[in-house]
Amino acid sequence: MLIDQVLFYVLAVLILGSAVMTITRRNVVYSAVWLISTLVGVAGIFLLQGAEFLAGVQVIVYIGGIMVLFLFVIMLVPLEEEASQRRFSNQKWLALATGLAVLAMLAVIVVRGIGSLDHPGPAPPPGPASLTQNSEAVGRVLFTEYLLPFELASILLLVAIIGAIVMSKARRRQTES
Amino acid sequence: MEVTTSHYVVLSTLLMLVGVIGILTRRNILVLLMSVELILNAVNINLIAFSASQQQVHGQVFSIFVITVAAAEAAVGLGILIALFRNKHTVHADEIDLLRW
């Protein structure tokens, strides 16, 4: 139990610290590297909660896929002029106030709900979709109960691939004419 | 003090707050997209925490779908960004005011 607490607080500090560094760095490459550190922390939280399969998916898809994509795009955009310009938009104080208002609203919700959260009544009996063998359980539910959303997700990915190619492709015919 | 579900909810709230402030304050579209990823990760932490506390696997399946949508969003968003940079030569959100009059 003690090791759980220590790991949770270490990971929480890693996640929140890296997230703050992500949104405050001037250089976008540093932001991306700090975001990778945040994602590693979230994968650790998944492991702590017994979601081993998702921790693997997080590392492979987020860090191996999405962040590499980000870094590729960062290399396509010149950074020299970027580094000399101001980071934050004109309405940054208004935006910060809005952010604190969001925090106040979320805090009210969380504080009100937290009492019932830790005493959820009797835990439901572990059904066929319980958490014993993680990858096996996830796979079984994914390919039976969530089969249609799973196929829709694959179509979504196909559409996203085609859309990304179409949008980032150079329009040769327009530039020639 | 034992680590309970509410700890994870508080962590997820704070992570989402950092993402929201990032979206509201920064000018660079790349950082805006990264802030969206932060918010989606906050959602995933919540889903996993409730999945563990209810001893049900459905939260993890939803989390997989969230990661799928995040991947699609990143691909399309970065494609839009490349097209924008080719046409406008800027990555600053407040300089892209083509639809404003």
HADDOCK unambig.tbl for C-alpha pairs under 7 A between the chains (distance, minus, plus):
assign (segid A and resid 5 and name CA) (segid B and resid 2 and name CA) 6.70 0.50 0.50
assign (segid A and resid 5 and name CA) (segid B and resid 3 and name CA) 5.85 0.50 0.50
assign (segid A and resid 12 and name CA) (segid B and resid 11 and name CA) 6.69 0.50 0.50
assign (segid A and resid 16 and name CA) (segid B and resid 15 and name CA) 6.17 0.50 0.50
assign (segid A and resid 19 and name CA) (segid B and resid 18 and name CA) 6.67 0.50 0.50
assign (segid A and resid 20 and name CA) (segid B and resid 18 and name CA) 6.43 0.50 0.50
assign (segid A and resid 23 and name CA) (segid B and resid 22 and name CA) 5.28 0.50 0.50
assign (segid A and resid 23 and name CA) (segid B and resid 31 and name CA) 6.66 0.50 0.50
assign (segid A and resid 28 and name CA) (segid B and resid 31 and name CA) 7.00 0.50 0.50
assign (segid A and resid 46 and name CA) (segid B and resid 48 and name CA) 6.85 0.50 0.50
assign (segid A and resid 49 and name CA) (segid B and resid 49 and name CA) 6.75 0.50 0.50
assign (segid A and resid 49 and name CA) (segid B and resid 52 and name CA) 6.18 0.50 0.50
assign (segid A and resid 66 and name CA) (segid B and resid 71 and name CA) 6.20 0.50 0.50
assign (segid A and resid 66 and name CA) (segid B and resid 74 and name CA) 6.64 0.50 0.50
assign (segid A and resid 73 and name CA) (segid B and resid 78 and name CA) 6.95 0.50 0.50
assign (segid A and resid 87 and name CA) (segid B and resid 26 and name CA) 6.09 0.50 0.50
assign (segid A and resid 87 and name CA) (segid B and resid 27 and name CA) 6.12 0.50 0.50
assign (segid A and resid 88 and name CA) (segid B and resid 25 and name CA) 5.41 0.50 0.50
assign (segid A and resid 88 and name CA) (segid B and resid 26 and name CA) 4.54 0.50 0.50
assign (segid A and resid 88 and name CA) (segid B and resid 27 and name CA) 5.50 0.50 0.50
assign (segid A and resid 89 and name CA) (segid B and resid 25 and name CA) 5.69 0.50 0.50
assign (segid A and resid 89 and name CA) (segid B and resid 26 and name CA) 5.75 0.50 0.50
assign (segid A and resid 89 and name CA) (segid B and resid 27 and name CA) 5.26 0.50 0.50
assign (segid A and resid 92 and name CA) (segid B and resid 25 and name CA) 5.03 0.50 0.50
assign (segid A and resid 95 and name CA) (segid B and resid 21 and name CA) 7.00 0.50 0.50
assign (segid A and resid 95 and name CA) (segid B and resid 24 and name CA) 5.33 0.50 0.50
assign (segid A and resid 95 and name CA) (segid B and resid 25 and name CA) 5.82 0.50 0.50
assign (segid A and resid 96 and name CA) (segid B and resid 21 and name CA) 6.37 0.50 0.50
assign (segid A and resid 99 and name CA) (segid B and resid 17 and name CA) 6.85 0.50 0.50
assign (segid A and resid 99 and name CA) (segid B and resid 20 and name CA) 6.49 0.50 0.50
assign (segid A and resid 99 and name CA) (segid B and resid 21 and name CA) 5.39 0.50 0.50
assign (segid A and resid 103 and name CA) (segid B and resid 17 and name CA) 6.37 0.50 0.50
assign (segid A and resid 114 and name CA) (segid B and resid 6 and name CA) 5.95 0.50 0.50
assign (segid A and resid 117 and name CA) (segid B and resid 5 and name CA) 6.94 0.50 0.50
assign (segid A and resid 117 and name CA) (segid B and resid 6 and name CA) 6.53 0.50 0.50
assign (segid A and resid 118 and name CA) (segid B and resid 4 and name CA) 6.67 0.50 0.50
assign (segid A and resid 118 and name CA) (segid B and resid 5 and name CA) 6.47 0.50 0.50
assign (segid A and resid 118 and name CA) (segid B and resid 6 and name CA) 6.73 0.50 0.50
assign (segid A and resid 123 and name CA) (segid B and resid 54 and name CA) 6.39 0.50 0.50
assign (segid A and resid 124 and name CA) (segid B and resid 54 and name CA) 6.68 0.50 0.50
assign (segid A and resid 126 and name CA) (segid B and resid 55 and name CA) 6.43 0.50 0.50
assign (segid A and resid 129 and name CA) (segid B and resid 56 and name CA) 5.88 0.50 0.50
assign (segid A and resid 129 and name CA) (segid B and resid 57 and name CA) 5.60 0.50 0.50
assign (segid A and resid 130 and name CA) (segid B and resid 55 and name CA) 5.67 0.50 0.50
assign (segid A and resid 130 and name CA) (segid B and resid 56 and name CA) 4.93 0.50 0.50
assign (segid A and resid 130 and name CA) (segid B and resid 57 and name CA) 5.86 0.50 0.50
assign (segid A and resid 131 and name CA) (segid B and resid 55 and name CA) 5.98 0.50 0.50
assign (segid A and resid 131 and name CA) (segid B and resid 56 and name CA) 6.23 0.50 0.50
assign (segid A and resid 131 and name CA) (segid B and resid 57 and name CA) 5.97 0.50 0.50
assign (segid A and resid 137 and name CA) (segid B and resid 57 and name CA) 6.91 0.50 0.50
assign (segid A and resid 138 and name CA) (segid B and resid 57 and name CA) 6.32 0.50 0.50
assign (segid A and resid 138 and name CA) (segid B and resid 61 and name CA) 6.42 0.50 0.50
assign (segid A and resid 142 and name CA) (segid B and resid 61 and name CA) 6.46 0.50 0.50
assign (segid A and resid 153 and name CA) (segid B and resid 68 and name CA) 6.89 0.50 0.50
assign (segid A and resid 157 and name CA) (segid B and resid 72 and name CA) 5.66 0.50 0.50
assign (segid A and resid 160 and name CA) (segid B and resid 72 and name CA) 5.29 0.50 0.50
assign (segid A and resid 160 and name CA) (segid B and resid 75 and name CA) 6.54 0.50 0.50
assign (segid A and resid 160 and name CA) (segid B and resid 76 and name CA) 5.84 0.50 0.50
assign (segid A and resid 161 and name CA) (segid B and resid 75 and name CA) 6.99 0.50 0.50
assign (segid A and resid 163 and name CA) (segid B and resid 76 and name CA) 6.33 0.50 0.50
assign (segid A and resid 164 and name CA) (segid B and resid 75 and name CA) 5.86 0.50 0.50
assign (segid A and resid 164 and name CA) (segid B and resid 76 and name CA) 4.87 0.50 0.50
assign (segid A and resid 164 and name CA) (segid B and resid 79 and name CA) 4.72 0.50 0.50
assign (segid A and resid 167 and name CA) (segid B and resid 79 and name CA) 5.46 0.50 0.50
assign (segid A and resid 167 and name CA) (segid B and resid 80 and name CA) 6.10 0.50 0.50
assign (segid A and resid 167 and name CA) (segid B and resid 83 and name CA) 5.98 0.50 0.50
assign (segid A and resid 168 and name CA) (segid B and resid 79 and name CA) 4.98 0.50 0.50
assign (segid A and resid 168 and name CA) (segid B and resid 80 and name CA) 6.98 0.50 0.50
assign (segid A and resid 168 and name CA) (segid B and resid 82 and name CA) 5.70 0.50 0.50
assign (segid A and resid 168 and name CA) (segid B and resid 83 and name CA) 5.46 0.50 0.50
